[in-house]
């Protein structure tokens, strides 16, 4: 029986992998491109368990310390579906947080935008999971993003709960970026100018607005989305994880390239 303990552990690990895969939970732990490796590991574990059970060539001496092999199984069980809560975004913000918060008033642009003339039936930018990270990176770090001020944009995401790293009136809305696994995820998002709309932390929203210029805590110009329309949405209708474009089968990032962004 002691010899078969290790075989039983292998089968339990294989069963856990199969369970999370069949219940579509695996994506909450790993990026899609990593799934094939874990499924391969599942078959190896099954083969190992059969060798341990039925082969006389395998020798194993049970030690009490080997009970530690049960610890990962207990961790997986307690993790439930493995999803990160949106409240965890406070600890995964990729934006640099200053040690000293500087109060900066939101900058008003000279050319006022007439909201009545904005067309949100066909916005200039539609942020989808496939192009989410590309558009976030471009609008937050590329100098040429200023060329698109006044363009309309539509995006969904959840807000950061603790917003004290941004000047008053600005909020961050986004999703978790996963490149390998959920453990290395980080919150990536767009900066919102509330424009007198009420915005709560740790809440899912669909936002329609236009690209504008404001100031960060250092007084530096940043691209923001000035909110025109905002509504709370059901978190169950959205995936809180986003991945690089190739994870969606869009290897050439065509959903981003169609905007012909200037770099």
C-alpha positions as CSV (number, residue, x, y, z in Angstrom):
1,X,0.0,0.0,0.0
2,X,2.9,2.3,0.8
3,X,4.3,1.7,-2.6
4,X,1.0,2.6,-4.3
5,X,0.8,5.9,-2.4
6,X,2.9,7.7,-5.0
7,X,0.8,6.2,-7.8
8,X,-2.4,7.4,-6.2
9,X,-0.9,10.9,-5.9
10,X,0.0,10.9,-9.6
11,X,-3.6,9.9,-10.4
12,X,-5.0,12.6,-8.2
13,X,-2.9,15.2,-9.9
14,X,-4.0,13.9,-13.3
15,X,-7.6,14.0,-12.3
16,X,-7.3,17.6,-11.0
17,X,-5.8,18.7,-14.4
18,X,-8.6,16.9,-16.3
19,X,-11.2,18.5,-14.0
20,X,-10.1,22.1,-14.5
21,X,-9.7,21.5,-18.3
22,X,-13.2,20.0,-18.8
23,X,-14.8,22.7,-16.7
24,X,-13.0,25.5,-18.6
25,X,-11.2,26.6,-15.4
26,X,-7.7,26.0,-16.7
27,X,-7.6,29.5,-18.3
28,X,-7.9,30.9,-14.8
29,X,-4.5,29.4,-13.9
30,X,-2.6,29.4,-17.2
31,X,-2.4,31.4,-20.5
32,X,-3.9,29.4,-23.3
33,X,-0.6,28.6,-25.0
34,X,0.5,26.8,-21.8
35,X,-2.5,24.4,-21.7
36,X,-0.9,21.9,-24.1
37,X,2.0,21.4,-21.7
38,X,-0.2,20.7,-18.7
39,X,-2.3,18.3,-20.7
40,X,0.8,16.5,-21.7
41,X,1.9,16.4,-18.1
42,X,-1.5,14.8,-17.3
43,X,-0.9,11.9,-19.6
44,X,2.6,11.4,-18.2
45,X,1.2,11.3,-14.7
46,X,-1.3,8.6,-15.7
47,X,1.4,6.5,-17.3
48,X,3.6,6.9,-14.2
49,X,0.8,5.8,-11.9
50,X,0.3,2.6,-14.0
51,X,4.0,1.8,-13.8
52,X,4.0,2.3,-10.1
53,X,0.9,0.1,-9.6
54,X,1.7,-2.8,-11.9
55,X,5.5,-2.9,-12.4
56,X,7.8,-4.8,-10.1
57,X,10.7,-2.7,-11.4
58,X,9.6,0.4,-9.5
59,X,10.9,0.6,-5.9
60,X,9.6,3.2,-3.5
61,X,9.9,3.5,0.2
62,X,7.3,5.7,1.8
63,X,8.3,8.4,4.3
64,X,6.1,10.5,6.4
65,X,7.7,13.6,4.8
66,X,6.1,12.4,1.5
67,X,2.7,13.6,2.8
68,X,3.8,17.0,1.7
69,X,2.8,15.9,-1.8
70,X,-0.8,16.4,-0.7
71,X,-0.2,20.1,0.0
72,X,-0.5,21.3,-3.6
73,X,-3.7,19.3,-3.9
74,X,-5.2,21.0,-0.9
75,X,-4.2,24.4,-2.3
76,X,-5.9,23.6,-5.6
77,X,-9.1,22.6,-3.8
78,X,-9.2,25.7,-1.6
79,X,-8.5,27.9,-4.7
80,X,-11.9,26.9,-6.1
81,X,-12.1,28.3,-9.7
82,X,-8.8,30.1,-9.3
83,X,-10.1,33.5,-10.5
84,X,-8.5,36.6,-9.2
85,X,-11.0,38.9,-7.5
86,X,-11.2,42.4,-8.9
87,X,-10.4,43.7,-5.4
88,X,-6.9,42.2,-5.9
89,X,-6.1,44.8,-8.6
90,X,-4.8,47.1,-5.9
91,X,-1.8,44.8,-5.5
92,X,-1.2,44.2,-9.2
93,X,-1.2,47.7,-10.7
94,X,1.6,48.2,-13.2
95,X,1.4,52.0,-12.9
96,X,4.2,53.6,-10.9
97,X,3.0,54.7,-7.5
98,X,4.6,57.8,-6.1
99,X,5.7,57.8,-2.5
100,X,4.3,61.3,-2.2
101,X,0.9,62.1,-3.8
102,X,0.9,65.4,-5.6
103,X,-2.5,67.0,-6.0
104,X,-2.9,68.1,-9.6
105,X,-6.0,69.6,-11.1
106,X,-7.3,68.0,-14.3
107,X,-6.1,69.8,-17.3
108,X,-8.7,71.3,-19.6
109,X,-8.0,71.1,-23.3
110,X,-8.5,74.3,-25.4
111,X,-10.6,72.7,-28.1
112,X,-13.9,71.7,-26.5
113,X,-15.5,68.5,-27.8
114,X,-19.2,68.7,-28.7
115,X,-20.6,65.5,-27.2
116,X,-23.8,65.8,-29.3
117,X,-21.7,65.2,-32.4
118,X,-19.9,62.1,-31.1
119,X,-21.0,58.8,-32.8
120,X,-20.8,55.8,-30.5
121,X,-22.6,53.6,-32.9
122,X,-19.3,53.4,-34.8
123,X,-16.6,54.6,-32.5
124,X,-13.1,55.2,-33.8
125,X,-11.6,52.6,-31.3
126,X,-13.4,49.5,-30.1
127,X,-11.3,47.9,-27.3
128,X,-11.7,44.1,-27.4
129,X,-9.8,41.4,-25.5
130,X,-7.7,40.7,-28.7
131,X,-6.4,44.3,-28.9
132,X,-6.7,45.4,-25.2
133,X,-3.1,45.2,-24.3
134,X,-1.9,46.8,-27.5
135,X,-4.2,49.8,-27.2
136,X,-3.4,50.2,-23.5
137,X,0.3,50.2,-24.2
138,X,0.0,52.6,-27.1
139,X,-2.2,55.2,-25.4
140,X,-0.2,55.1,-22.2
141,X,3.4,55.3,-23.5
142,X,3.5,56.4,-27.2
143,X,4.0,60.1,-27.9
144,X,2.1,59.8,-31.1
145,X,-1.0,58.9,-29.2
146,X,-1.7,62.7,-28.9
147,X,-2.6,62.6,-32.6
148,X,-5.8,60.8,-31.7
149,X,-7.1,63.2,-29.2
150,X,-10.8,63.8,-29.9
151,X,-11.3,60.2,-31.3
152,X,-14.1,58.2,-29.8
153,X,-13.5,54.9,-27.9
154,X,-15.5,52.2,-26.3
155,X,-14.1,49.9,-23.6
156,X,-15.2,47.5,-20.9
157,X,-13.3,46.6,-17.7
158,X,-13.2,47.0,-14.0
159,X,-11.9,49.9,-11.9
160,X,-9.2,49.8,-9.3
161,X,-10.5,49.9,-5.7
162,X,-7.8,52.1,-4.3
163,X,-7.3,55.1,-6.6
164,X,-5.1,57.3,-4.5
165,X,-2.1,57.2,-7.0
166,X,-4.0,59.3,-9.5
167,X,-5.1,63.0,-9.3
168,X,-8.7,63.7,-8.2
169,X,-11.2,62.9,-11.0
170,X,-9.1,60.3,-12.7
171,X,-9.7,56.6,-12.5
172,X,-8.1,53.5,-14.0
173,X,-10.2,50.9,-15.7
174,X,-8.8,47.7,-17.2
175,X,-8.2,43.9,-16.8
176,X,-5.6,41.5,-15.7
177,X,-2.8,40.8,-18.2
178,X,-1.6,37.2,-18.2
179,X,1.5,36.3,-20.2
180,X,2.2,32.9,-18.6
181,X,0.1,32.2,-15.6
182,X,-2.2,34.0,-13.2
183,X,0.6,34.3,-10.6
184,X,2.5,36.7,-12.9
185,X,-0.6,38.7,-13.9
186,X,-0.7,42.5,-13.6
187,X,-3.5,45.0,-13.9
188,X,-3.3,47.0,-17.2
189,X,-5.8,49.7,-17.9
190,X,-6.9,53.0,-19.4
191,X,-7.1,56.2,-17.4
192,X,-10.6,57.7,-17.2
193,X,-11.5,61.3,-16.7
194,X,-14.8,60.9,-14.9
195,X,-16.2,64.2,-16.4
196,X,-18.5,64.5,-13.3
197,X,-19.8,60.9,-13.7
198,X,-19.9,58.8,-10.5
199,X,-17.4,56.0,-10.7
200,X,-16.9,53.4,-8.0
201,X,-13.9,51.3,-7.3
202,X,-13.8,47.6,-7.9
203,X,-16.8,47.8,-10.3
204,X,-17.3,46.6,-13.9
205,X,-18.2,49.3,-16.4
206,X,-18.8,49.8,-20.1
207,X,-17.4,53.2,-21.0
208,X,-18.0,55.4,-24.1
209,X,-15.9,58.5,-24.4
210,X,-13.2,60.4,-26.3
211,X,-9.5,60.6,-26.1
212,X,-8.3,63.6,-24.2
213,X,-5.2,65.0,-22.4
214,X,-4.8,65.4,-18.7
215,X,-2.1,65.5,-16.1
216,X,-0.6,62.7,-14.0
217,X,0.8,63.1,-10.4
218,X,4.0,64.7,-11.8
219,X,2.1,67.2,-13.9
220,X,3.1,65.3,-17.1
221,X,0.6,65.1,-20.0
222,X,-1.2,61.7,-20.2
223,X,-3.8,60.4,-22.6
224,X,-7.2,59.8,-20.9
225,X,-10.6,58.8,-21.9
226,X,-13.1,61.5,-21.0
227,X,-16.3,59.7,-20.1
228,X,-19.4,60.6,-22.1
229,X,-21.5,57.5,-21.3
230,X,-20.9,54.9,-18.6
231,X,-23.0,52.0,-17.3
232,X,-22.3,49.2,-14.8
233,X,-22.2,45.8,-16.4
234,X,-22.5,42.2,-15.0
235,X,-19.0,40.8,-14.3
236,X,-20.2,37.3,-15.4
237,X,-20.5,38.6,-18.9
238,X,-16.8,39.5,-19.1
239,X,-13.5,37.8,-18.8
240,X,-11.2,39.6,-16.4
241,X,-8.1,38.2,-18.1
242,X,-6.5,39.5,-21.2
243,X,-3.6,38.0,-23.2
244,X,-1.3,39.0,-26.0
245,X,-3.0,39.0,-29.4
246,X,-1.4,35.7,-30.5
247,X,-3.2,33.9,-27.7
248,X,-6.4,34.5,-29.6
249,X,-5.1,33.1,-32.9
250,X,-4.5,36.7,-34.1
251,X,-0.7,36.1,-34.6
252,X,-0.2,39.3,-36.6
253,X,-2.4,41.5,-34.3
254,X,-4.7,42.4,-37.2
255,X,-7.3,43.8,-34.8
256,X,-4.7,46.4,-33.8
257,X,-3.1,47.0,-37.1
258,X,-6.5,48.0,-38.7
259,X,-6.2,51.3,-36.8
260,X,-3.0,52.2,-38.6
261,X,-1.5,53.6,-35.4
262,X,1.5,55.9,-35.9
263,X,4.6,54.8,-34.1
